[in-house]
């Protein structure tokens, strides 16, 4: 039977060893196109604060939750062309299940997806996410920048995953057994495009629903905003939309035979104004 003091000592030694292993990644993983910006060991319960770290606050849109497990965090700058690069975060949990998870982006966001990365930690998966070549949620960084657009479209996911596999090999001493990608909308499209161009990279992709018709989606944003943007005669407030929502449920809730506040097929709902 181990005494509490002995257990605490063994835990401290284990954490110290992991901190050393994490710090050594900076020397092992660097290459002509991969630059290790920082490595940091985060004990369970730690919280990342970008403001105190001095990183661009638009680098991530959603605050990171407390770390569910102890992990090694690596921040990388990966050169993707002569005029573009991506920022990558990789989280390597203390207890790995030999799986690597790639997390895609959302909309035009150039943001590391912390909540989804934390989910990867719960699963015991080494997890990577990138800013897709630009920071923040605006698409202005993509204007007249075809290399940056390529990064956002698919290459950011591909190169982040390649770098993540190299990190896994160095940190755990073995290759990731399986590699997966998960994403919705933009992130789903990124994964599907990578599968088309680099079919051996992932063993599985969770993509739903993919924003594949990118050009049409961009035009749709413009058309809708022109009609409903604040200040226009056709602008609807949140309160107005709530009324529309309730009226749609009132008229169309039972179209699928179940009164469950779910309209299964919105195409069958033809709202009649009263």
N, C-alpha and C positions, 0 to 999 in steps of 0.2 A: 504494500500500500504506500503510495506517495503522499508525503506531507504537503500541505498547502504551500509552504515556502519553497519546496522542491519543484512543485508544479509551476509556480511563478517564475522561478529561475530558468527552468527549461523553456518557458514561453518567451522570456526576455531574450534568451540565447537564440531561439528560433527567429524572432522578429529582427534581431541584430543581423543574423545571417541573411535574411531576406532583404534587408536594407542594403547590405553590401552587394548582393546579387543585382539588385535594381540599379544601384549606382554604377555598377560595372558595365551596364548595357551601353552607356554612352561611348565607351571605348570599343565595344565589340561590334556595334551595328552600323556605325558611320561608314559612308561610302561617297563616291563622287556626286551622287544625286540625293542621298539621304543624310540630312544633318539632324543630329539629336539636339533639340533645343534645351530639354530638361528631362530629368528622371526624378521620381519622387515616390517613396514608399508611403502609402496611406493605410494606417491601421483601421480596423472596423469602426464605423461611426464617424470617420473623418468627413469634413465638408470642404469642397473646393470653393474658394472665393477669388474670382478673377480680378476684382478690383484691388485687393491687397497684393495680388501677384503682379500687377502692372500690365496685364494682358488686355487687349482690346475688348471692352465690355460687350461689343456686338459679336464677339467670337462665338458666343453661345446665347441662344434666345431663352432657354428654360434653365433655371438654376439646377445645379446638381443636387440630388438628394443625398442624405448621409450614406456613406459607403456601406453596403450590406455585408461586405467581407473585407478582410485585409487584401491589399493589392499593390502591385507596382504600376505606377502611372508613367507613361513615356509620351512626351510631346515631340513630334518630328516635323521638320520642314522638308518636303519631298519635291525636288525639281521635276517638272513634267515636260518642260520644253525650254527653249531659250528665253521665252517671255512669260512663263507661267510656273506656278508652284502651288502646292496644297499644304495646309496645316493638318496634321493627323494626331489624334490622341489614341493611344492603345492602353487598355487596362488589362493587367495580367493577374488574375486571382491567385491567392496562395494555394488553393486546392483546385487544380485544373482537371477537367474531364477530357482533355485532349481534343477540344472543339474550339474552332475560331468562328466568331460571329461578326459579320460586317453589317453596319447600320447605315442606311441611306439618309438622304436629306429630305426636306419638305419644301414644296413650292419653289420659290427662288432662293430659299435660305442658304446662306453659306455658314452653317452653324453645326458645331459638334452636338450630337443628340445625346445629352447626358442621361435623361430618364431611360431611354432605350438601352444605353450602355449599362446602366445600373441593373436593368432586367437581365442582361447577359451575365452580370456578376452573380445574381441569384441562381442562374442555371449552371454556374461553374464554367462558363465559356470565356476564354480570352476574347476581348471585344475591341473592335476598331471603328472609328468614325472620323470623317474629315470635314473641313469647311467647304469642300467642293471648289476650291480655288479663289474664294472671296469671302469677306466677312459681312455679316448682317443679312437683312431680309430683302434688300433692294436688288433688282436686276440690272441696275445701272452699270455695275462692274462688268457685265457681259457685253455691253454695247461696243461694237467695233473691235472686240477682242476675241477672235475665233479660238485661240488656244485656251483662254479662260472658259469660254462656252463649252469647249470639249471636256474640260475638267469637270464642269458642273453637270454635263450631260451623262458622262459615264466614267471618264478616266480617273476622277478623284476616287471613286469606289474601287476601281481596279488597283490603282497604285497603293492606296491605303491597305488593301488586303494583301498585296505582295509584301509590303513592309511589315504588316502584322505577322505574316507567316515567318519572316526572318526573325522577328522578335521572339516569337514562340519557340523557335528552334534554339536560339541562344539562351533564353531564360529557363526553359524547362529541360533543355538537353535532348529534345526529340521533336520531330515534326508534328504539326496538328494532324490528328487522324482524319478529321472531317472539317470542311469549311462551309459555312452557310451565309446567306445574305437575307436581311429582312428590311422591308420598306413599304411605304404606302404612298400612292400618287407619284410624286417625283422619285422617291426612293425606290418604288417598285419599278418604274421605268428604267432607272439606273441599273438595277440588277438584271433586268431582262436584256438591256443593251450589252452589258458586260458578257452575259451568257452567249450572245450572238457573236461577239468579237473574240472572246477568250473562254470557250466552252469548258475548259478543264479547270478553271479557277475555283468554281464552287461545286459542292456535292449536292446542294439543294438551295432553293430560293423561295422565300415566302413573299409574294408580291400581290398586294391587293389594296385598292384597285389601281392599276398602273395608269399614269397620266401619259399615255403613249402618243396621242395626237396633239403634240406640243403646240404646233402653230395655231390650231383651232382653239385650244385652251387660252392662249395669249390673246387672240382676237376676242374671245368670249369675255375675258376680263374687261377689255376696253369697252365693248358694247354695253355690258351690264353697268359698269361704273358710270358711263355717260347717262344712263337712264335713271340711276338711283343715287348718284353721288349727292352728298349733302349740299344744299343750296339750289338744287334743281326743283322744278315744280312737281316732278314725279318722285321726289325723295320720300322714302318711308322710314319713319322712326322705328326704334325697337318695339315700342308699344303698338305701332301699326302692324308690324310683322307678327306680333303675338296674336293680334286679332285675326290676321290671315291664317295663321297656323290653326287656331281654334276652329275657324270656319271650314278649313279643309278637312279637319278631323270630323266635324259635324256632318259634312256632306259625303265624305268618301271612306270613313273608317270601316264600314261594313261591306265594302266592295268585295273583299276576299272571304266573306262569310264569318269573320271573327271580329267582335267588338273589343279590340285590344290596344287602341290608340296607335296602331301601326298601319300605314298605307303600303301594302306590299308592292304594288305596281303603280307608281305615281302617274304613269302614262294613261291610266284608266280614269284618273281623277280630273274631271272637267268642271272646274269651280264656276258656279253660277253666282253672280253678284246679286245682292238683294237690296 
